[in-house]
Amino acid sequence: MLQVLAAVRANFVVTEACMAEEFLKNNNPATRRAFARAFAGVKLTHEPHVEFKRRVPAPSVSFVPAISVQYANMVLVSG
């Protein structure tokens, strides 16, 4: 997921991102730090996974990489 995010950020201005707060509870500190570095300069918020799923019920772009990072889904905002 981090490689996908890096590729997207190279070609897309990300100003804001949202992830499930369960990401923070279900991943180790090293994983959380890696994602924090990947989001450097971006306003990052976390909300309950149920709310997160309601935010984008039918995403227009969806990446489903084979990863073992729990709750690594994210919504990226540009502009």
Residue pairs with C-beta under 8 A, 6 or more apart in sequence:
1 63
1 65
1 67
1 69
1 72
1 74
2 34
2 35
2 38
3 65
4 63
4 65
5 38
5 39
5 74
6 38
8 14
8 76
9 38
12 76
12 78
13 78
13 79
14 39
14 42
14 76
14 77
14 78
15 42
15 43
15 77
15 78
15 79
16 42
16 43
16 44
16 45
16 76
16 77
17 39
17 42
17 43
17 44
17 45
17 74
17 75
17 76
17 77
18 44
18 45
18 46
18 47
18 52
18 55
18 74
18 75
18 77
19 35
19 44
19 45
19 46
19 52
19 71
19 72
19 73
19 74
19 75
20 46
20 47
20 48
20 49
20 52
20 71
20 73
21 46
21 47
21 48
21 49
22 48
22 49
22 70
22 71
23 32
23 35
23 46
23 69
23 70
23 71
23 72
24 32
24 46
26 70
26 71
27 69
27 70
27 71
27 72
31 69
35 72
36 44
47 55
49 71
52 73
52 75
55 75
56 75
